[in-house]
Amino acid sequence: MADAQSSRATGVLVLASGEVIRGRGFGAEGAAAGEVCFNTAMTGYQEIMTDPSYSGQIVTFTFPHIGNVGATPGDMEAINPHAVGCIVREDVTAPSNFRSTGGFDAWMRSYGRIGLAGVDTRALTRRTREQGAPNAVIAHRKDGDFDIDALVALARAWPGLEGMDLAKQVSTLQTYKWDEGLWRLGSDRPTPLASRAAPPASGRGNTRRVVAIDYGLKRNILRSLIDVGCEVTVVPATASFDDIAAHAPAGLFLSNGPGDPAATAEYAVPVIRQWLDMGKPLFGICLGHQLLGLAVGARTSKMHQGHRGANHPVKRLSDGRVEITSMNHGFAVERATLPANARETHVSLFDGSNCGFELADAPAFSVQYHPEASPGPQDSHYLFERFVGSLR
């Protein structure tokens, strides 16, 4: 799977099976364990690396030319990268992008993230599709001196994502307000809430006040909520129902995030159930979708390879139309376990897995994919409008 099999290789991927894939290291030196996954997006590698949902994962990019547009502060989906490292086909080249402020190699190094180039990523992707996502260690040493036995042991000792609650690790530690909207081409300064048209006064207070629970939020989700006129307060993953109710929100948003939803559900589901009992609007994305499923009695399970990319077709059952979506998840709601009051709204055209449902007895809905994209198409942005339209 690698072009550089000699002792001069400065980077390795060591699987828990003992298989060693050699290549050329870039970014930071060191070694880190995680689950190997693959992403088929052609753009947005910086957004992918900084998406908290990739915590604990080593991302294989199937598109060969990664890094050629450099790195840009405006493309960060979180304060820091969360993916453990990345694997690419071609060497990272000098950036060619008017928005870039530096190279991807230097960006990776500055955040302590490890890269591996010169790998046959198609072969690695096929292996993942056929055998499932393996636990592994990615390592980089400029001198090429690796203790392979120690790296194999490290890969085997890593417990894996199943049963792991990572939302607490990536969530904000404090409550804060968010007021930046979507950025426009030509400027990396997002549109502030104050400059947008204010929602019409209803005489009943602010009917667009939303609390977003941060299980691993992407910034563009918050920007998308602002873009449709919401006033957003972000709270930690472990916020209690009383913490949330204290902000008097008209709606509750459940964010994306990493790890096993069944583990996060231990503290998240009781809060979600209390909110549903109030009969107020709720919208969930990705991990938030899975947690809503668990809250109403469905089950989740780990997928064989997961869905990660910006070209996933999803069928909308209400009218049969197909949305091309951005996805990043390794767990899914088992559609057969959805209760009678949960109507399935979207299904994957890749494998038929559940991609959305709504409740018949509460103003709550969720989707498995990412309607805010970043990277990806914007076919599903209407879901933010649907959510804000339900707020009263």
N, C-alpha and C positions, 0 to 999 in steps of 0.2 A: 503493500500500500504506500510505499514511500520511494522517492527517487534517490535519497541519500542513505545508503545502507552501510556505509563505511564508518570507521571509528571517528571520522571527522565530523560526523553529525553532531550538531550542537543542541538538538532538541529531540525529545522522545515522548511518545504516548505509550504508557505501559498499562495494559488491561489487567483486570483481576484474574483473567484466565492464564496470564503469563505471556501473552502475545506482546511483542514489542514493535512499535511503528516508529521509525526514525525519520528525522527531517532536519530542518534548519530553525533554530529557536530565534524568536524576536521578542520585543517587549522586555519585561522584567526577568531576571534570573531567579531560579528557585524551583520548587515543586509544590503541586497542589492537587488534591483529590476531588473528584466529582463524578457526575453521571454524564456520559457522552451522549449528546443529542445532535440533530442536524436541523438547519434552517435553510429553506429554499428561496428566501427573498434575494432579489438582485440588488437591492439598495437598503440603506438604513442600518449598516453594521454598528454604528455608534449607538443608535437608539436601542438595538438589540442587546449590546453589551451592558448598557446601563439600565435595562429593564429589570426591576427587582424580581420578576417572575423567574429569571434565569439564575437565581441564587443556587449554588450547589451544582451547577452544570457547566460542562465544557462544550462550547458550541462549535460544531463542524459547519462551515459555510459551504454550500454546494456551488454557489457562484464563484468562479475562480479568481476574479480580480477584486480582492478586498483591500481597502486602504487607499485606493487611488484618488479619493476625494478628501483625504486627510481627516482632520478632526476639528469640530466646531463647537464652542460652548453652547450655542443655541440648540444643538441636537442631543443634549443630555436629557434623558428621561428621569434621572435621579441625580443626587449630589455626586455619587460615586458609581463606578461600574459594579455590577453584582454577579455577572458571569465569572466563573473561575478562570477561564481562559478561552482561547479560540484556536481552531485548526483551519488552515487555508491551503489552497492549491499552489498559487503563485507567490513569489516573494512580494512583500509590501513595497510599493514604489513611492517616489516623491509625489506629494499631493498636487492635483490639478483641479482647483476649485476656487472661485473667487471668494467664497465664504470661509475657506479654511484658515485656521490660525496656527496650524502645525501638522506634523505627520502622525499617522496612526501608530507607527512603531514607538515614537517618543511618548505619545499619549498613553499607550499601554504600559510603557515603562514607568511613567510618572504615577500611575495608579497601582503599581505592583501586580499587573496582570500578565500572564504568560501566553505567548503565542507560538505556534508551530506551523511552519511553512514547508512546502515541498512534499506534501502528502497527497496521495491519490484519494482525494475526498469522495470521488464516486464509489470507489471500492469500500471505503469506510462507511459510507451511507448505505450501500447495499448490505453490508454486514449488520448494521443496526436495524435495517428493515427486516432482515431475515431472522436475526437472533435476539433482537431486543436491545434496549439501551444499556450498554455495559458500564460498570463502575471502573474507573481508571485514574491514573495519575498523569498529569502533563508536567513536563520538566524541561528546564532550559539551563544549560551551562555553556559558557563560551569556550571552555577548554574541552568540552565533549566527554568529560569523565563522569560517568553515571554508575551508581551502584544499583544495578538492575534488580537484584534480589531484594534490596531494601524497598525499592519502588513498588515491586509486586506485592510485598507485604503491606505497604501503605494502602495500595488499591484494595486489597482484600479486607483490610481492617475498616475501610470506610463503610458505614452502615447502610448507605443508600437512602433514597428519598421516601420510600414507603414507610409510613409511620412517623415521619419527621415533620415537626411544626417549625417552619422557617419564618412565618409571618411576624412573630415577635422580634426576630432578629433584624428584619428589614424595615419594620414599621417606624413611623415617627415616635418619638418619646414624649412629645408634648402636643397640645392642641394649638392650631394656628389657622388664620384666615388666608384664603387664596384669592387673588384678584387679577391674575394675568389671563388674558384671552389668547386666542390663536395668533401666531405671528404671521406676517405677510411678507411675500418675497420682496427683497430689497432692504429688509431690516430684520435684525435679530431681536428687536424689542417687541415683545408681545403687546397686544392691545389691552390697556388697562380697563378694568370694569367701569371706572369713572367716565371714560370717554365713549362708552357704548350707550345706546338708547336705554333709558330706564324702563323696566316693565310697568305697565299701567297700574295706577293705584286702584285698589279694590275696596278700600275702607276697612279691610280685615287684617291689616298689618302686612308684613312682607310675605307674600304667598309663594315666593321662589327661594326661600331660605332652605338650604340643603346641608345636611351633615354627611360627609364622606368618611367611611371607615377605611383606614389605611392598612390593608393587609400586605401592601407592596405596590403602592400606587405609581402609575406612570404620570408624569406631568401633563402629557397631552390629554389625558382624561379630564383633569381639572380644567385645562384650557377649554376643552369642548363644553364642559358644563357652564363655564363663564360665557362662552360664545352664544349659548341659547338663553342667557339672561339670569342664570342662577347666582345666588349669593352663597358662597361655599365656605364651610368650616370643616377642617380636617381633624379627625381624632385618632388616637392610637388604636391598634388592633384589639387591645384588651380593654377598651373603654366600656364602662358599664352602661346599662340602659338609662340609668339616672344621669350619667355624664352626658349622654346624647340628648335626652329630653330637656336638659337644662338650657340648651340652645334654641328650644322651641322651633325645631325645623318643620317645614311642610312636607319634606321628603327625605328618605334615607338612601344613600348610595353605598353599595358593597363593591370594593375594588378587586382588581386582580391581585395576584401574589403567588409566592412559591410554596413548595412543599406539599404534603399530603393533606387534603381538605378534612379528612376524618380526624386528624390530630388537631388541626386548628379549630374544628367544630366544638371541641370540649368547652371552650369559653365563648366562641362566636355564636353558636346556635341558640343558646338561651336568650341572648340579646335580640337576635333576629325574630325569634318567636314572640317575644314581648312586643316588638314593633308591629308585627303582623296582627297581633290582637287589637292594636289601636285602629287598624283599618286605614292607615295612611300610606301613600305611595312609596314603593321601593323599587330600585333598579340595581341589578347586579351584573358584573362582567367577570368572566373567567373564574378565578377562585371564588369570587362573590356569587357567581352562578351555581357553583358546586355547593357552597355553604347554604344557599337558599334551598337547593334540592335536599340537602341533609335536614334542614329545618322543617321541611314538610313531610319527611319520612322516606325519601328516596335514599338510594345507596350510591356511593362512588367507588371506583376501582381504578387501579393503575393500568394505563394503556401499554400495549406492546412496544410502540415506538413514539407515541405522541403525535401531535399536530403542531408544526412550527413552520411558518412561512407567510408570505403575503399574497398567495394565489389560491386560497382554499375556497372551493365552491360550496355554498350553503343554500339549500332550498327553503324558501319561505312558504310555509304550508297554507297560509291564508289566501294566497293568490297564485302559487306555483312559480313565482319569479325566483331567479337565482341571484344571490349576492356573492360577489368575489370578496373574500374577507382575509383579514390578518389574524393569525392564530399563534398561540404559544401555550400549550398545556400538555401535561403528561398524565393527567387524571381526567376522568369523565364521569358524568352522571349516567347511571345505568337506566336507560329509557324504560325498560320493562318494570322498574320499581317505582316510577312516578305514580303518586296517588291519583284518585279519581278527580280531585279538584285541581289538578295540574294539567293544563292543556299544552301539549307539545306544539311549538311554533316554528322551529327550525331544525333541520337535519343536515348532516354532512353528506355531500354527494361523493365523497371519497370512500367512506366506510359505513354510512348510515347511522353513525353515532349521534346522540342528542346534542343539539347546538342551541337550544333555547326552549323556554316554556313560560307560561303565564298562569296565574291562579284565577280560578273562576269566582272565588269568594273573597278576594282581596285585590287591591290595585297594585299588584306586584308582578314583575316580570324580570327575566334575566336571559343573557346569552353567553355562550361559551367563548365566542370569538371577541375580537377587539374592534368595536366600531370607531374608536378614535384613531385607528391605524398607527402610524409612526413607528415603523414604516408600513405602507400598504395602501390599498384603495379606500375610497371614502363612500362606498355604496351604502354603508349602514349608519351613517351619521344621523339619519332620521330617528334613530332610537333615542338620542338625547332630546330631540324635539318632542318625541312621544312622552318621555319622562316629565319634562317641564310642563307639557300640556296637561298632565294629570294632577299637577300640584294645585291645591286649593287653600 
